[in-house]
Amino acid sequence: MVDTRAAVRAAEAMVTTAKLDLEFTQIRAPISGRVSDARVTEGNLITGGTSDPTLLTTIVALDPIYVDFEVDERSALKYREMHKTGERESALFQRIPAEMALVNQEGWPHRGEIDFVDNQINPETGTIRARGIFPNKDRLMSPGFFAKVRIPGSGEYDGLLIRDAAVGDDQGSSYVWVIDAEDKAVYRPIKLGPLLDGLRVVREGLKADERVVILGLMSVRNGSKVKPALAEMAIEPAKEPKP
């Protein structure tokens, strides 16, 4: 006598297997992004599993996009020391802001964050790997591009900004002419920082209320009397010529 219940269960198992086989004919990517070309066309035999499987295509995530870069050991130690003294936060413990530019771009048009720092120095290169994450809403950046990355070297602070044209060079040292209370020019050595929005950061040597010569530096002499006229330190943007 045939066991009908066993036959039904066997048929149900075959249906379940057929459904799984049908589901496995569709490959769903765990990420969204841009798909490359199809390496295999319909009708070709492919191999699955973990041993020499057939590559169908590749997919890369585009938004956000990651930038991998290497930090030299000296810089890594500097940043960790600054974190210890409270001068800036460390990417080891939280995300910090970062700026990025592609090789054909001026300035630093892309704003993102450092979201990962590796756990050891590479003994062969003397560097440690880090990663930035940047928005890429227009999806014009692609994996494999070379990029420059800039991260803050210190925390936010109040600084003095002067025109770069106001700075003189004296055998490798920088100086400015300061106008004292008697309208006399005084030679003042200073230490400079980077350019910011067209103005030069002054790290040491100036106070916020001092007057600095911005025009005619070549005609100024130490202790000479001048007739100063106050002007804005900020540089006006260049106007486009009228058609």
C-alpha positions as CSV (number, residue, x, y, z in Angstrom):
1,M,0.0,0.0,0.0
2,V,1.5,3.4,-1.1
3,D,1.9,6.0,1.7
4,T,0.2,9.0,0.1
5,R,1.3,11.4,2.9
6,A,5.0,10.6,2.1
7,A,4.3,11.2,-1.6
8,V,2.8,14.5,-0.8
9,R,5.7,15.6,1.4
10,A,8.1,14.5,-1.4
11,A,6.2,16.6,-3.9
12,E,6.2,19.6,-1.6
13,A,9.9,19.3,-1.1
14,M,10.4,19.3,-4.9
15,V,8.3,22.4,-5.2
16,T,10.3,24.2,-2.5
17,T,13.6,23.2,-4.2
18,A,12.2,24.5,-7.5
19,K,11.3,27.9,-5.8
20,L,14.8,28.2,-4.4
21,D,16.4,27.4,-7.7
22,L,14.3,30.1,-9.3
23,E,15.2,32.6,-6.6
24,F,18.9,31.8,-7.1
25,T,18.6,32.9,-10.7
26,Q,18.4,36.5,-9.5
27,I,21.5,38.1,-7.9
28,R,20.7,41.0,-5.5
29,A,23.6,43.3,-4.6
30,P,23.9,44.3,-0.9
31,I,24.9,47.8,-1.9
32,S,23.7,50.4,-4.5
33,G,26.1,51.8,-7.0
34,R,27.3,51.6,-10.6
35,V,27.4,48.2,-12.3
36,S,30.1,47.3,-14.8
37,D,29.5,45.4,-18.1
38,A,28.2,41.8,-18.1
39,R,31.1,39.4,-18.2
40,V,28.8,36.5,-19.1
41,T,25.9,36.6,-21.6
42,E,22.7,34.6,-21.4
43,G,23.1,30.9,-22.4
44,N,26.7,30.5,-21.1
45,L,27.6,28.0,-18.5
46,I,28.8,29.5,-15.2
47,T,30.3,28.0,-12.1
48,G,29.2,28.9,-8.6
49,G,30.4,28.1,-5.1
50,T,33.7,29.2,-3.4
51,S,36.1,27.4,-5.7
52,D,36.9,29.4,-8.9
53,P,33.4,30.9,-9.4
54,T,32.5,32.7,-12.6
55,L,32.7,36.5,-12.4
56,L,29.4,38.0,-13.7
57,T,30.1,41.7,-13.2
58,T,31.3,44.2,-10.6
59,I,29.5,46.9,-8.7
60,V,31.0,49.9,-6.9
61,A,29.4,52.2,-4.3
62,L,29.5,55.9,-5.4
63,D,27.5,57.9,-2.9
64,P,29.1,58.3,-0.4
65,I,32.6,57.5,-1.8
66,Y,35.6,56.5,0.2
67,V,39.2,57.9,-0.1
68,D,42.1,55.8,1.3
69,F,45.3,57.5,2.1
70,E,48.5,56.9,4.1
71,V,49.8,59.1,6.9
72,D,53.5,59.1,7.7
73,E,54.6,58.1,11.2
74,R,55.9,61.6,12.2
75,S,52.5,63.2,11.3
76,A,50.6,60.5,13.1
77,L,52.7,61.0,16.3
78,K,52.2,64.8,16.0
79,Y,48.4,64.4,15.8
80,R,48.3,62.1,18.8
81,E,50.4,64.5,20.8
82,M,48.0,67.3,19.9
83,H,45.1,65.2,21.0
84,K,46.9,64.5,24.3
85,T,47.4,68.2,25.0
86,G,43.8,69.1,24.0
87,E,44.7,71.1,20.8
88,R,42.5,69.0,18.5
89,E,40.4,65.9,18.4
90,S,41.8,62.6,17.1
91,A,40.3,60.5,14.3
92,L,41.2,57.5,16.5
93,F,38.2,58.3,18.7
94,Q,35.7,60.2,16.6
95,R,35.1,61.5,13.1
96,I,36.9,64.7,12.2
97,P,36.3,67.0,9.2
98,A,38.4,66.6,6.1
99,E,38.7,68.3,2.7
100,M,39.5,66.7,-0.6
101,A,40.3,67.6,-4.2
102,L,40.8,65.7,-7.4
103,V,44.0,66.2,-9.4
104,N,42.3,68.6,-11.8
105,Q,40.6,70.8,-9.1
106,E,41.8,73.9,-7.4
107,G,41.3,74.5,-3.7
108,W,39.4,71.9,-1.6
109,P,35.9,71.7,-3.0
110,H,34.8,68.5,-1.3
111,R,33.9,68.3,2.4
112,G,33.8,65.1,4.3
113,E,35.0,63.2,7.3
114,I,37.7,60.8,8.4
115,D,35.9,57.8,9.6
116,F,38.6,55.2,10.0
117,V,42.3,54.9,11.1
118,D,44.0,51.6,11.0
119,N,45.4,49.9,14.2
120,Q,49.0,49.7,13.3
121,I,51.9,51.3,11.4
122,N,53.0,49.5,8.2
123,P,56.7,48.6,9.0
124,E,57.6,48.5,5.3
125,T,56.4,52.0,4.5
126,G,56.4,53.7,7.9
127,T,52.8,54.9,7.3
128,I,49.4,54.2,8.8
129,R,46.3,53.8,6.7
130,A,43.3,56.1,7.1
131,R,40.0,56.6,5.2
132,G,37.8,59.6,4.4
133,I,34.1,59.5,3.4
134,F,32.8,62.2,1.1
135,P,29.4,62.9,-0.5
136,N,29.2,62.2,-4.2
137,K,25.6,63.1,-5.1
138,D,26.3,63.8,-8.8
139,R,28.2,60.5,-9.0
140,L,31.0,62.1,-11.1
141,M,33.8,60.7,-8.8
142,S,34.7,57.1,-9.4
143,P,36.8,54.6,-7.5
144,G,40.4,54.6,-8.6
145,F,40.8,58.4,-9.0
146,F,43.8,60.0,-7.3
147,A,42.9,62.7,-4.8
148,K,44.5,65.1,-2.3
149,V,43.2,65.0,1.3
150,R,43.6,67.8,3.9
151,I,42.7,67.4,7.5
152,P,42.9,70.2,10.2
153,G,46.3,70.5,11.9
154,S,44.9,72.1,15.0
155,G,41.6,73.0,16.6
156,E,39.8,76.3,15.8
157,Y,41.5,79.4,17.1
158,D,41.4,83.2,16.6
159,G,44.1,84.3,14.3
160,L,45.3,87.5,12.5
161,L,45.0,87.7,8.7
162,I,47.0,90.2,6.5
163,R,47.5,90.6,2.8
164,D,50.3,88.5,1.4
165,A,51.6,91.7,-0.4
166,A,52.2,93.3,3.1
167,V,54.8,90.6,3.9
168,G,58.5,91.2,3.1
169,D,61.3,88.7,3.0
170,D,64.6,89.2,4.7
171,Q,67.1,86.4,4.0
172,G,64.4,83.7,4.5
173,S,62.6,85.5,7.4
174,S,59.3,87.3,7.0
175,Y,58.6,90.8,8.3
176,V,56.0,93.6,8.0
177,W,56.2,97.3,8.6
178,V,54.1,98.4,11.6
179,I,53.0,102.0,12.1
180,D,53.4,103.1,15.7
181,A,51.5,105.8,17.6
182,E,53.8,108.5,16.1
183,D,53.1,107.4,12.5
184,K,56.6,106.0,12.2
185,A,57.4,102.7,10.4
186,V,58.8,99.9,12.7
187,Y,60.4,96.8,11.3
188,R,58.6,93.7,12.8
189,P,59.7,90.1,12.2
190,I,56.7,87.7,12.1
191,K,56.0,84.0,11.7
192,L,53.5,83.1,9.0
193,G,50.9,80.4,8.6
194,P,48.9,79.3,5.5
195,L,46.9,81.3,3.1
196,L,43.2,81.5,3.9
197,D,40.7,83.1,1.5
198,G,43.4,85.1,-0.1
199,L,44.9,86.4,3.2
200,R,48.0,85.2,5.1
201,V,47.7,83.8,8.6
202,V,50.1,85.5,11.1
203,R,51.1,83.1,13.9
204,E,53.5,85.4,15.9
205,G,54.7,88.9,15.8
206,L,51.5,91.0,15.5
207,K,48.6,92.2,17.6
208,A,45.1,92.7,16.5
209,D,45.0,96.5,17.0
210,E,48.3,97.3,15.1
211,R,48.5,99.1,11.8
212,V,50.4,97.3,9.0
213,V,51.7,98.8,5.7
214,I,50.1,97.1,2.8
215,L,51.3,99.3,-0.1
216,G,54.6,100.8,-0.9
217,L,56.8,98.5,1.1
218,M,59.9,99.3,-0.9
219,S,59.9,103.0,0.0
220,V,59.5,102.5,3.7
221,R,62.5,102.7,6.0
222,N,62.7,101.8,9.7
223,G,61.9,104.8,11.8
224,S,60.8,106.9,8.9
225,K,57.6,109.1,9.2
226,V,54.7,108.1,7.0
227,K,51.2,109.5,6.3
228,P,49.0,106.5,6.7
229,A,45.5,106.1,5.2
230,L,43.4,103.3,6.7
231,A,42.2,100.6,4.3
232,E,40.5,97.3,4.6
233,M,42.8,94.4,4.9
234,A,40.4,92.1,3.0
235,I,41.0,91.9,-0.7
236,E,38.0,92.7,-2.9
237,P,37.1,90.0,-5.4
238,A,38.1,90.7,-9.0
239,K,35.2,92.2,-11.1
240,E,34.4,90.5,-14.4
241,P,34.8,92.8,-17.4
242,K,31.7,94.2,-18.9
243,P,30.8,92.8,-22.4
